[in-house]
Amino acid sequence: MSNPLLMPKLGLTMTEGTLSEWSIQAGDSFNIGNVLFVVETDKVATEVQAESDGVLSSISVQQGETVAVGTVVGHWVRSGEAIRNTETSEKAEKAEKAEKAGTPDEAVPSVSSASTSARLLATPLARRMARQAGIDLNRVSGTGPRGRVKADDVQAALAYAEVGVAAPAPATRLEPAAAVGIDLGVRSRPNSIRSAIARRLTDVKQTVPHFYLSVDADVSALLDMRTQVSDMAHPERVTVTHFILAAVGRALRDEPDANRVWSNNEIVAFSHTDVGMAVNTENGLFAPIVRGAGHVSLMELSRRATASVSGAKSGSLSGDDFHGGAITVSNAGMHRVRYLTPIINPGQSMILGVGSVNRVFRPDEQGQPVLRQELGLVLAADHRIHDGVSGLVFLNRVVGYLEQPMRLLVGY
């Protein structure tokens, strides 16, 4: 009996997803817990695992295609059942549909036909790269399933062209350039999650009109307060990032017009002061959402942020944990960088890049040098939602809370 594989609903707000990668091919067997395919949304890539043992009998949605939640992406049969019966059933189903549509059976497309293979067996990214580089895909050897041309194949063909060496014929597998005595470095394929992150951020950078505002915030009082809080031996460890998340959340509460995003040619205003937090993991950079950052105490925010970091690193967060919020905080201060100019996360309208704390001398009111500790901040904003003035109003709200941190302990 043939069983359908469906595009899963990975979050409350998810309506469609991109099947970015099949981990197995038609005819392959799998066991419970094995990864079948990877689904990419605007926030995260998720590996879909098998819930029982079986065999993948057919694939209905190809890699790179975006379909609605609930769409059949493929079929499988339980271990021991004949795939032949499944294929016969599916052919009969196609023939029946064709007959109802008044189309002869011969007109039903087959994935093995030469014309369909030429049309389908290349990923959308590979087609775009080839088109931009003026490369004929028919002359590129595909290393994907059934000879599917992938982005790496186009990149390899470009590498051969740059050094003036003819690429191998499409009928042969494209070998590394080192095989012909050319040192182009060591190549490796990114995992599906890192690939999804790269695609999403590339798309945002190309389609969202970014503008940037930078300031220095005097955090001398904040660092003193953090030391005092730490000395209280509170069970929740409060970090500089937690103070920044609180300041951003309060600024969203004070400036509700900043708490908006651009979505499908409409402006969406949020009622909750949710803030994303960039977390570096072994699989790449993730930005889980800290809910209600502008309406909870500093200690409660610290607890929520710590749980989000732990979940991101262990991979235990769900799709909903990455959805929402108009802004993310990306703190790179531990890496000795004065300013960080970040890229806005998909679905949001701002991101705050945080640099390292720097000790500098500034003149006081009498013109005498005073040692201060300053934090470099860069706000990247979507010009469809914000302009220079509104962006500065919001950013200065954040700076005000950081320079007077006592305000973060009251009024929530």
N, C-alpha and C positions, 0 to 999 in steps of 0.2 A: 504494500500500500504506500502510495506516494504521500509524503507530508510536506507542507509548505514551510519555508523559512521566511519570516516577515521582517520588514524594517522595524526595529523596536522603538518604543517611545522611551527615551532616556531621561526625560525631564518633563515637568508639568507644562512648560511652555514650548516644547519641541513639536513642530508640525511636519518637518521633513529632515532628511539627513542625506549625506553623501557617502556612498559605499566606496571608501577610498582604497580598500585593498581586500582581496580574497586571500586567505591564508592557505586554503586547499583548493584543488581543482576538481571538476566533475570526474567521478569515478574513484576519488580518494576516500578511504575510510577514516573515521575519526572516533575518538573515545570521549566520554563525558569529561567536560572541563577543557577540552582542546579549543583553541581559538579558531573560529570559522571565518569570520570577516571582521573588518574594522569600519566603524561608522564615525564619520566626522561631522560635527555641527559647527556653528560659528564660534564655539567656545573651547571645545575639547574633542579629542579622538578617543573612542571607546572600543575596546576589544570585545566582541560578542562570542561567548563560549557555548559549546554544545551542552545540552541538558541531558543527553543520553548517547549511547553508542550508535553508530550508523554509517551510512555511505552517502556522500553527496552525489545525487543522480543528475542534477542539471543546475545551470546558472541562468537566471532570468535577467538580473541587473548586472551590468558590467562595471568594472572599476572606473571610478570617476563620475558615475551617474548619480544625480540627485533625485530622490523619489520621496513621496509622502509616507508618513508613518502608517504602517499596516500593509504596505505594498509587498507583494510576494517577490523576494529577491532570488529565490532558488527553491529546489526540492530535494528531499532526502528520503532514504528508505532505511529501515532498521537493519542492523547487521544480519546477514543470512538471506535477505530477500533479494530476488533477482532484479538487477537494474534493467534488464531487458524488458521486463513487464512494465516497468515505469516508463521507459522510453516509448514503448508501443502505445501506452495510454496517453502520453503527452502528445505524440504524433496524431493520434486519433482526435484529441481535443483541438489541436491546431486545424486539422482538416475540417472538423465540424464548424469551427468559427469561420473558416474561409468559405465554407459552403453557405453559411447564413449570410455572409457579406457578399455573396455572388461572385467569389473569386475562385478560380480553379485551384486544385491542390498544388499544381506545379508552381503557382505564383506565391505560395507561402514561403517566405525567406528561410533559408537554412544557414546556420552559422558556419557551415563548412564550405559554402559556395565561395568562389573566388571573388566575386564582386562584393559580397558582404564582408569578407575578410579584409579586403582592401579598404573598406569604409570604416570598419569597427576596430581593427586590431592596432590601435595606437591610442594612448591616453590623451585627454584634452591638453594637458600641459606639454606633452611631446609635440602635438600638432602646433600649438602656439609657438613653442621655441623654434620648431623647424620653419614655420612661416616667417618669423622675425629674422631668422638667419639665412633665409633663402635656400634651405636644404630640401631636396626631394626625398620624402619619407620612403618612397619605393626603393631608394638606394641605401637605406639604413637597416642594419641587421637588428631585429628585435630580440631581446633576451627575456621578455616576459612570457607568460603562459601562451602557448600556441603561437609563438613568435611575435607577440604584442610588443610594439615599439614603446619604450618608456623614455622618460625625460633623460635618464642617465645614458641611454643609447644615443640620443641626439647630442648630448654633451660630449660623449666619446667621439662621435663622428666629427664634431667641431674641433676637438683636440687634434685629430689626424689632419684636418684641413689646415689648421694653424701652422703645423710644422711641415706641410707640404708632402705628406705621405698619403697615398691612396688608402681609403678604408677598405676592409675586407668586403667581399661580395655579400649581398643580403642573404644568400643561402647558407653562409657560414656564421658561426658565432663570433661576435666582435671580441677579439682578444685585447688584453691590456696593451697600452702603447709600449710598455717595457719589453713586450715580446719582439718588437722590431727595433730594439735598441734605443728607445726614446724614453728619457726619464721625465715623466710628467707628475711625479709624486705618487703617494699611496692612495688608492681610491677605496672607499667603503660606502656601503648603502645605509642611509639613516633608517632607524626603525619607523614604524607607521606613525607613532605619536609625534616624533620630532619632524617628520615630513609634514604632518598636518599643521603643526605650529608654524613651520616655514611658509606653507601656502597661505594660511590665514593672515599672517602678519604682512606678507608680500602684497596680498590683496588690499589690506587696509591702507598700507603706505601708498599704494597706487591710486586708490579711489577716494580717500578721505583727505580734504584740504587741511593739512596741519598748519598751525602757527605756534610760536614758542615765546614764553615769557620767563625770564630768569631773575631771581633775587637772592640776597643773602639774609638769613635770619640769625639774630643773636640768640643762641640757645644756652648761654651761660647759666641763667636761672633754671632752665629746664634740666640741665645736667646735674645741678646741685640738688634739685628736687628728686630726680631719679635716684640719686645716691641715698637721700633720706628715706625714700620709699623702700629701697632695697634693705636698708638697715632695720626696717620694721619687721623683717622676717615674715612678710606676708606670703601665704602659700602660692600666690600668683606672681611670677617674675615679670616685672614691668620693664620693657625695653624702650629705646628711643623710637623704634618703629611703632610701638603702641601709642606713644604720645602723638606721633604724627597722624596715625589713623584717627585718633580722637579729635585732633585739630581739624582734619579734613571733614570728618563727620559733622562737627559743630558748624563748620563753614557752610556745608550743604544745608543744614538746618536754618542758618541765618540768611542764606541766599538761595531760596527755592528755585529761582530761575536758572541757577547753575546745575540743578539736579535734573537735567533733561538730556535726551539723546535723539539722534536722527534715525528713523526706522521706516523703510519703504516709503520715502518721500513724505513722511509725517513726523511731527515732533511729539515725542512721548515724555510726559512729565511724571517723575516718580514721587510717591508720597512717603517712601521710607528712605532713611539716610544710610543706604548700604554702600560699602566701600570695598573694592577689590584689593587684594594684597599679593604682590608678586612673590612667588616661592620658587627657589631654584631646587630642582630635583635631578636625580640621575637620568631621568627621561626627558629633561628639558624644563622650561620655565612655565609654571602654571599660576593662575590668578584666581584662587577661590574667593568667595564673597564673605566679608564679615558683616553680618546683618545688624542693622540699627546702630551703626557706629556713632551717630550723633545724638543718640537718646539713651545711652547706657553709661554706667559709671566706668571710670578708667580701669578698675579691677575686673569688672565683668567683660569689658572689651578685651582686656588682656587674656582672659580665659577663653573667649571665643576665637581670638586670633591664634592662640597656641593650638587649639583643637584643629583649626583649619590648616595650619602648617603641618601638623602631625598627619592629618588625613591626606594632604597632597603628597607627602613623601612616601606614605605607605600605599597610595593608590586606592584608598577606601572611600573616597568622596564620590557622590553621584553627580549626574549631569546638572541637577538643580543647584548644586553647590557652586557652580560657575556662572549661573545666569543672574542677570540683574545688575544694578548699580550703574552710575554714570561715570565713575572715576576709579582708577586703580592707583595705589601707591607702590612705587618700585624703588626700594632702598638699596643702593650699592655702596653705601658709606664704608662698609667693612673692607672694601677693596682699594682704598686710597685713591679716590677720584674726586676732583673738585666739583664737577657738574656732570649730570647724566641727562642726556637728551633722548627720551624714550619714544616709542611708537605706541599710539593709542590702541588699546585692546579692542577686538571686534565687538560691535554692539554698544560701545561706550562712546563718550564724547570728550573725555579728558584722561590724562595720566600724569601723575606727579613724580618726576625723577628726583631722587634724593642722593646727594653726594656725601663726602666725608666731612667731619667736623674739622675746621681749620682754626688754629690759634693765630690771631692777627692783632696788631696794635691799631686802635682807632682813637682820634682825638675826642676828649670829653668837652663839656660846655666851656671850659676854660682853655681849651686847646691843648691840654696835656694828654700824652699818649696813655691809653688804657688798654690792657690786654683783654680781648674778647674771644669767645669761641663761636664761630659762625658756621652755619649749615647752608651749603649751596643747593638751591631748589630751582628746578626747571619744570614749568607747566606746559605740556603739549595739549592743545585744544583743537576741537573740530570747528572750523570757521563757519560751517552751516548752522551751528547752534550759538557759538560765542563770538564775540569780537574783542578787540584789544582792551577796551574799557571794562566790559563785564568780566573778562578774564582777570584783569588786574584787581578788580574789586574782590573777586573770590580769592585770589592768591594772597592778597593783603589780609584777608580775614584769617587765612591759615597762619600767616606769619604772626599776626596779633596773638593768636592762641599759643603759638610756640614761644614767643617772647614773654608772655605773661601766663605761664603754665598753671598758676593757681586757679585760673578760670576754668581749667579742665576738670578740677575736682569738685566744682559746684555747678548747680543749675542744670543738671541732666534730668 
